[in-house]
Amino acid sequence: MSRVTRRLASSMLAAVILSGASVSAADTTPGTWRIESSGGADSHGEIVFSFEENDVEITQIPVAIPKGTPENDVARRIRQALRRALPEDQYGVDLRRGEQVLLSARGHEKNFEVRLVRNTVGGTQVSIGRE
């Protein structure tokens, strides 16, 4: 085997090992959900989320939004409601870029989902997706 062939074979083996390591690391990463609010509140209303673990609804989380609440403050209210409703030692709730709330499992992986049940706040849209 020439030096170039050995080097190429070593590089390919390293790439396979590294790609396998990154796949297994991704498999063990706890799930994260992104909740994004868009637009300020043109009317008073309520945003309600359903929180489920292992396909069973655990709770519904209502968020009251007063008329005139700016977009970033809507996200802050969502963050506060999630923090109050979910165990702090099991779930992390953080803000990103002002209008995005990130909800993630702490420690071991959890099978959980967040769904939008209702949004009666005029002028404010809410979208949810897995990160």
C-alpha positions as CSV (number, residue, x, y, z in Angstrom):
1,M,0.0,0.0,0.0
2,S,1.4,3.4,-0.9
3,R,1.6,6.2,1.5
4,V,-1.2,8.1,-0.3
5,T,-3.5,5.1,-0.3
6,R,-2.9,4.5,3.5
7,R,-3.5,8.2,4.2
8,L,-6.8,8.1,2.1
9,A,-7.9,4.9,3.9
10,S,-7.2,6.5,7.3
11,S,-9.1,9.6,6.4
12,M,-12.1,7.6,5.2
13,L,-12.0,5.5,8.4
14,A,-11.9,8.6,10.5
15,A,-14.8,10.1,8.6
16,V,-16.9,7.0,9.2
17,I,-16.1,6.9,12.9
18,L,-16.8,10.6,13.3
19,S,-20.1,10.5,11.4
20,G,-21.2,7.5,13.5
21,A,-20.3,9.4,16.7
22,S,-22.3,12.4,15.6
23,V,-25.3,10.3,14.7
24,S,-25.3,8.5,18.1
25,A,-24.8,11.9,19.9
26,A,-27.8,13.3,18.0
27,D,-29.9,10.3,19.1
28,T,-29.3,11.0,22.8
29,T,-29.9,14.7,22.7
30,P,-33.1,15.7,24.5
31,G,-35.8,17.1,22.3
32,T,-36.2,20.9,21.9
33,W,-39.3,22.7,20.8
34,R,-39.3,26.3,19.4
35,I,-42.4,28.5,20.0
36,E,-42.3,31.7,18.0
37,S,-44.6,34.7,18.4
38,S,-45.1,37.1,15.6
39,G,-46.8,40.4,15.9
40,G,-48.0,42.4,18.9
41,A,-51.4,42.0,20.5
42,D,-54.2,44.1,18.8
43,S,-56.7,42.7,21.3
44,H,-56.8,41.0,24.7
45,G,-56.8,37.2,24.4
46,E,-55.4,33.9,25.4
47,I,-52.9,31.5,24.0
48,V,-53.3,27.9,25.2
49,F,-50.7,25.2,24.8
50,S,-51.1,21.4,25.3
51,F,-48.2,19.7,26.9
52,E,-47.9,16.0,26.3
53,E,-45.5,13.3,27.5
54,N,-45.5,9.9,25.8
55,D,-48.6,10.8,23.8
56,V,-50.6,11.6,27.0
57,E,-51.7,15.1,27.7
58,I,-50.2,16.2,31.0
59,T,-51.6,19.7,31.2
60,Q,-52.9,22.7,29.2
61,I,-51.0,25.9,29.8
62,P,-53.0,29.2,29.3
63,V,-51.2,32.5,28.7
64,A,-53.2,35.7,29.1
65,I,-52.1,38.4,26.7
66,P,-53.3,42.0,27.3
67,K,-54.1,44.3,24.3
68,G,-51.0,46.3,23.3
69,T,-48.5,43.7,24.4
70,P,-45.5,43.9,22.0
71,E,-44.2,40.8,20.2
72,N,-41.2,40.2,22.5
73,D,-43.4,40.6,25.6
74,V,-45.8,38.0,24.2
75,A,-42.8,35.6,24.1
76,R,-41.8,36.6,27.7
77,R,-45.3,35.8,28.9
78,I,-45.2,32.4,27.2
79,R,-41.9,31.7,28.8
80,Q,-43.2,32.6,32.2
81,A,-46.3,30.5,31.9
82,L,-44.2,27.4,30.7
83,R,-41.8,27.9,33.6
84,R,-44.6,28.0,36.1
85,A,-46.3,25.0,34.7
86,L,-43.4,22.6,34.1
87,P,-40.9,21.1,36.6
88,E,-37.7,23.2,36.5
89,D,-35.5,20.2,37.2
90,Q,-36.9,18.4,34.1
91,Y,-37.4,21.2,31.5
92,G,-35.6,24.3,30.5
93,V,-37.4,27.3,29.1
94,D,-35.4,30.1,27.5
95,L,-35.8,33.1,25.1
96,R,-33.9,33.4,21.9
97,R,-33.9,36.5,19.7
98,G,-36.7,38.1,21.7
99,E,-39.6,36.4,20.1
100,Q,-38.7,32.7,20.3
101,V,-39.1,30.5,23.3
102,L,-37.1,27.3,23.5
103,L,-38.4,24.4,25.6
104,S,-36.1,21.5,26.1
105,A,-35.8,18.5,28.3
106,R,-33.0,18.5,31.0
107,G,-30.9,15.4,31.6
108,H,-32.2,12.3,29.9
109,E,-34.3,12.3,26.7
110,K,-38.0,12.7,27.1
111,N,-40.7,12.0,24.6
112,F,-42.7,15.2,24.9
113,E,-44.7,17.5,22.6
114,V,-46.1,21.0,22.8
115,R,-49.1,21.9,20.7
116,L,-51.1,25.1,20.2
117,V,-54.7,24.5,21.3
118,R,-56.1,28.0,20.9
119,N,-55.0,31.6,20.1
120,T,-57.6,34.3,20.6
121,V,-55.1,37.2,20.5
122,G,-55.7,39.5,17.6
123,G,-52.6,40.4,15.6
124,T,-50.4,37.7,17.1
125,Q,-49.4,34.5,15.4
126,V,-47.8,31.6,17.1
127,S,-45.9,28.8,15.5
128,I,-44.4,25.7,17.0
129,G,-41.7,23.4,15.7
130,R,-39.1,21.0,16.8
131,E,-35.6,22.4,16.8
